[in-house]
């Protein structure tokens, strides 16, 4: 009987901080995290190179790519998604996009006893969140709202401590684990390949041209 080797998976997520994980099947080969929400552009590619070198492989050895689609802030999130799309195209590899909240839910599913909420910081005194079944299945699409509008269920994720008074924080994961992202990402629901922004970016294009007076009219 011929044994086939488990696929070599590279996983990226920039929905909060910069996370990179590399795994073969359920074996984590390398992980790297930069806890700087303003350094996505500068740090993501070096972290990928670091993980590849640590695992002793070549980037051409990869079999699959996983990317967290958020929800998250526009600029940081887009860096990870675009990087994964470019790698997928350049290497000819399948790309599996997932909701980043689902990874945190997978980290908590084995210890949960009922429904719960995963919440991350959306800034502007808001949170990104989704509700999950006891086994970690997301029950509805992710949302963005004020913490007081989140259902009063046990809450995990980074926003649980930021808004402890408004959310029902319980012991559990507060940060996405890049190792779980790499080992479990392929089994999480496909969320497409477009970033889950949930709201418009701060910088938007003009919807109509500015009104400019003709020179002769302005001189009158």
C-alpha positions in Angstrom: 0.0 0.0 0.0 1.4 3.4 -1.0 1.3 6.0 1.7 0.8 9.5 0.4 2.3 12.4 2.4 0.0 15.0 3.9 -0.1 18.3 2.0 2.3 21.1 3.0 0.2 24.1 3.9 1.1 27.7 4.3 -1.4 29.9 6.2 -1.6 33.7 6.5 -3.8 36.0 8.6 -3.5 39.7 9.0 -7.0 40.5 10.3 -5.5 41.6 13.7 -1.7 41.1 14.0 0.5 39.4 11.4 0.3 35.6 11.7 2.0 32.9 9.5 1.8 29.2 10.0 3.3 26.2 8.2 2.1 22.7 8.6 2.1 19.2 7.1 -1.2 17.6 8.0 -1.7 18.0 11.8 2.0 18.6 12.3 3.0 22.3 12.9 6.4 22.9 11.2 6.8 26.6 12.0 4.8 29.6 13.2 5.6 33.3 13.4 3.7 36.3 14.8 4.3 40.0 14.8 2.1 41.8 17.3 2.2 45.2 15.5 -1.0 46.2 13.8 0.8 48.8 11.8 3.5 46.6 10.3 1.6 44.3 8.0 3.3 45.4 4.8 6.8 45.3 6.1 6.6 42.1 8.1 4.5 39.6 6.3 6.9 38.6 3.5 9.9 38.2 5.9 7.7 36.1 8.3 6.8 33.8 5.4 10.5 33.4 4.5 11.4 32.8 8.2 8.8 30.0 8.5 9.9 28.4 5.2 13.6 28.5 6.3 12.7 27.1 9.8 10.8 24.2 8.3 13.7 23.5 5.9 11.6 23.5 2.8 11.4 25.6 -0.3 8.4 27.9 -1.2 8.0 25.7 -4.3 7.3 22.7 -2.1 4.0 24.1 -0.9 0.8 22.2 -1.7 -1.9 24.6 -0.5 -2.4 28.1 0.8 -4.9 29.2 3.6 -5.8 32.9 4.2 -7.8 34.5 6.9 -10.3 36.9 5.2 -11.2 38.8 8.4 -13.3 40.6 9.4 -10.6 43.2 10.0 -9.5 46.7 9.3 -9.2 47.5 5.6 -5.4 48.1 5.0 -3.9 45.4 7.2 -6.5 42.8 6.1 -5.9 43.5 2.4 -2.1 43.0 2.8 -2.6 39.3 3.8 -5.3 38.6 1.3 -3.5 40.1 -1.7 -0.2 38.4 -0.7 -2.0 35.0 -0.6 -3.6 35.6 -3.9 -0.3 36.5 -5.5 1.4 33.4 -4.1 -1.5 31.3 -5.3 -1.2 32.6 -8.8 2.6 32.5 -9.0 2.9 29.0 -7.6 -0.2 27.6 -9.2 -1.6 26.5 -5.8 -5.2 26.3 -4.5 -6.2 29.1 -2.1 -8.7 28.5 0.6 -10.2 31.6 2.2 -11.7 31.4 5.7 -13.4 33.6 8.2 -10.7 34.5 10.8 -13.2 34.3 13.6 -13.7 30.6 12.8 -10.1 29.9 13.7 -10.5 31.3 17.2 -13.7 29.2 17.5 -11.8 26.1 16.5 -9.3 26.8 19.3 -12.2 27.0 21.9 -14.6 24.3 20.6 -13.1 21.4 22.6 -13.7 23.2 25.9 -17.0 25.0 25.3 -20.2 23.7 26.8 -22.8 25.9 25.0 -23.1 28.6 22.4 -20.5 31.4 22.6 -19.3 34.5 20.8 -15.9 35.2 19.2 -15.2 39.0 19.2 -12.2 41.0 17.9 -11.5 44.7 18.1 -13.0 46.7 15.2 -11.8 50.1 16.6 -14.2 53.0 16.8 -15.5 51.4 20.0 -17.0 48.5 17.9 -16.2 44.8 17.6 -16.3 42.2 14.9 -18.2 39.2 16.2 -20.0 36.0 15.3 -22.1 33.4 17.3 -21.0 29.8 17.4 -22.5 26.4 18.4 -20.8 24.4 21.2 -18.8 22.4 18.6 -17.5 25.6 16.9 -19.9 25.9 13.9 -20.6 29.5 13.0 -24.4 30.1 13.3 -24.6 33.3 11.3 -22.5 35.7 9.2 -19.9 37.8 11.1 -21.1 41.3 12.1 -19.7 44.6 13.3 -21.5 46.5 16.1 -21.1 48.1 19.5 -20.2 45.7 22.3 -23.5 46.3 23.9 -25.3 45.0 20.9 -23.5 41.6 21.0 -25.6 38.7 22.5 -25.0 38.1 26.2 -23.2 34.8 25.6 -19.7 33.6 26.8 -17.2 35.6 24.8 -13.7 34.8 23.7 -11.2 36.6 21.4 -9.1 39.8 21.9 -12.2 42.0 22.3 -13.3 40.0 25.3 -10.8 41.7 27.6 -11.0 45.1 25.8 -14.8 45.3 26.6 -15.0 43.1 29.7 -17.8 45.2 31.1 -20.0 44.9 28.0 -19.1 41.4 26.9 -19.5 38.2 29.0 -15.8 37.4 28.9 -14.8 33.8 29.8 -11.4 32.1 30.0 -10.4 31.0 26.5 -8.2 32.0 23.5 -7.5 35.7 23.1 -5.3 35.5 20.0 -5.4 33.6 16.8 -3.0 30.6 16.9 -1.2 30.4 13.5 -0.5 26.7 14.2 -4.3 26.0 14.3 -4.7 28.2 11.3 -2.3 26.0 9.3 -3.5 22.6 10.6 -7.2 23.2 10.7 -7.8 25.9 8.1 -8.5 23.5 5.3 -11.4 22.0 7.2 -13.1 25.3 8.0 -15.9 26.6 5.8 -14.9 28.2 2.5 -15.5 32.0 2.7 -14.4 32.8 -0.8 -11.3 35.0 -1.5 -12.6 38.5 -0.9 -11.7 40.3 2.3 -14.5 40.5 4.9 -14.4 44.3 5.6 -18.0 44.6 6.9 -17.8 48.3 6.5 -16.4 50.9 4.1 -12.8 52.0 4.3 -12.1 55.4 5.8 -10.7 56.7 2.5 -13.3 56.6 -0.3 -13.5 57.8 -3.9 -15.5 60.9 -4.7 -18.9 60.1 -5.9 -19.1 63.1 -8.2 -16.6 65.6 -9.5 -16.0 68.8 -7.6 -17.8 71.8 -8.9 -15.2 74.3 -10.4 -16.2 77.7 -11.6 -15.1 78.7 -15.0 -12.2 81.3 -14.9 -14.3 84.0 -16.6 -17.3 83.4 -14.3 -15.0 83.5 -11.2 -13.4 86.8 -12.3 -16.8 88.6 -12.5 
